[in-house]
Amino acid sequence: MARPAGPVRITPPAWLTAGLKPAPTPIPWAAVVRASVALSVPLAVGLAAGRPTYGALISMGALSGVIGDTADAYRMRVYNIAVPQLFGALGVTLGTLVFGQGWLAVAALTVVALVSGMISSIGAVASVSGLLLLLNAVVGAGLPMPEPWWMAPALLTLGGLFVLVLTLLGWPMRRAAPEREAVAATYRTVAELYEATGTAAYDEKRQAVTASLNQSYDLVLARRARQHGRAPSLVRVLAQLNVVIPLVEAAPAAHLRARLVGPLSPAIPAGVRDLADAVEEGRTGDPDLDLPLPERPAEKAVDHALRHAAAVVHKSDPDPYNVDDRLGRPAALRVRVRRATRAVLFSEASWRYGLRLALCIGLAQALVSLIAVPRSYWVALTVTFVMKPDFGSVFSRAVLRAAGTAAGLVLAALVFSQVPRGWWDVPVMVVLAALIPAFSAKGYAFQTAAITPVILLLSDTLNHQGFALVLPRLYDSLIGCGIALVAGYLLWPESWHARIGDRLADAVADTAAYVERAFGAQEDHSGRLRARRKLYRDLSTVRSEFQRALTEPPPTGTRAAAWWPLVVAVERIVDATTAARIRVDHGAPAPDPAEVDAVRRELRELADGLRASETLVEVRAELPGDESGVLAPLRQEVAAARAIAGPDLR
């Protein structure tokens, strides 16, 4: 007799709940203390001076600075905080000028949204600047500001500068510490990579190395001086970062060797960790390496790379003429400005995102400006945060924004119902402000939950509605999420036909070019290094885009999940290519050019097939060659990738 079926458990799909799981990141305690001081002190000063409105506006400006303080290097923090504040001041000025002006306010905010969306495509600082431009314009158009017109932008800017001053207090003592710590962290991830050679954890550790390298180069290049002689500490840090590249290049060969022969000697990851400590401590002197005698080409590559890195890391004055950033020197400022302007004005993606954001903001502002219902600036504010391109997919952000706002409103309701207004706002702000950097590291929903009660407490100082703010803000948030979902997501074809296949095809084509460069007749070691770094950085971006697509509803999320193994396969192809090249560099016979050409041709066909089809079709690739040659593992990886996907010729 069959047992009766138990109750069916209804669980939400993974793409819907992915962002509700907190990320396992440590709490940034320095940022926690800085946020508490930056947001509570202006409130206290405003209350003491009998100007609580002024204090609230300064705290709002400080809130923008706290949210924008995402860099590690001090020079980048100046740009990340100071530059967006100027755009924020312009935004609140424009918003104040159209406050209560009906259609004029709608038109003005729509144009501001278009500009904000377009400049957000330039880079990280421009993205934050565009965000503050639009946010402060929305706030200025929705809340009464103190007279005269210049007072609000001045107070908001003062709050941002207060955060900047607090941030720079540690500069004299930790001038280059963030860069050294980042480079040391990269060495430690490389040590973990070598420990994982020959195991299933290798791929995950290699991704961690790529992310750490990207972060370290971004930090160091952001501080790069135009004349090396003016910044000897920067020259040394950059040299120490550059010599980790050969260690990373040798890792795929070591991984292949560990799979065939056995694990590497523990002395190798221990030696890399010692280099990390030397970088972080600024230690110099003669390196002390106790490494086993290398026998195979992979072992020789690792030994050579590690000894070279040790010599450079422990050298107090590296040769400034032998420093190459592997990614190319940054162009002059006027060139970068000209490129950015051209990219904004003539980029289809820039116009498309700007128009999407403008449409959503125009609808939100029309609702609050023209229809006689008790709505507020919170609707447009919600649209702005949901449509922000850096946080993930629009769909998932709308869901997470609604969930985070609901949680934040519960906390705000407790504050408004239990805490009297006035001086009690200061200790409450100390606690609430501390939650912002602590929760922001956990995910977008958690950041929203932390920011919501802070904004409500500050805005209550301006409009004095108290507990009556809570439920209307929930309704406003739901309306804003609905506008973003319909006008910013459902109405746009790219929401349903994401170009993840095209981006992956570009990466496969670049991989084919890398194979050709790696075994070409013309030796170009520096060019190969640059090509490999660019390829891994591009693959990291592709991986991030796929992970973002996985949070989309079907069909985008389903397609991304089906194609995900191919992303991993392409990364393994790049690793196999690098391992083969390293083995050739250290004594292994070079492959037959016809064998190289066959691999390159298969990758080109794979790239063409990905562009021509939206479905995965298995292809059995015939790649004959020397089974004991250096390209044997590469041929296996290419065949595995072709077995996942190829051109649909039906």
Secondary structure, DSSP 8 states (H G I E B T S, - for coil): -------------HHHHGGGS-------HHHHHHHHHHHHHHHHHHHHTT-HHHHHHHHHHHHHHHHH---SSHHHHHHHHHHHHHHHHHHHHHHHHTTT-THHHHHHHHHHHHHHHHHTTS-HHHHHHHHHHHHHHHHHHHS---SSTTHHHHHHHHHHHHHHHHHHTTTTTSSSHHHHHHHHHHHHHHHHHHHTTTSTTHHHHHHHHHHHHHHHHHHHHHT--SSGGG-HHHHHHHHHHHTHHHHHHHHHHHHHHHHHT----THHHHHHHHHHHHHHHT--S----------SHHHHHHHHHHHHHHHHHT-SS--GGG---SS-----HHHHHHHHHHHHHH-HHHHHHHHHHHHHHHHHHHHHHHS-SS--THHHHHHHHHT-GGGS-HHHHHHHHHHHHHHHHHHHHHHHHHS-SSTTHHHHHHHHHHHHHHHHTT-HHHHHHHHHHHHHHHHHHHH--GGGGHHHHHHHHHHHHHHHHIIIIIT-HHHHS-THHHHHHHHHHHHHHHHHHHT-SS--HHHHHHHHHHHHHHHHHHHHHHHHHTTS-TTHHHHHHHHHHHHHHHHHHHHHHHHHHHHHHTT-----HHHHHHHHHHHHHHHHHHHH-SS-----------TTSTTHHHHHHHHHHHHH------
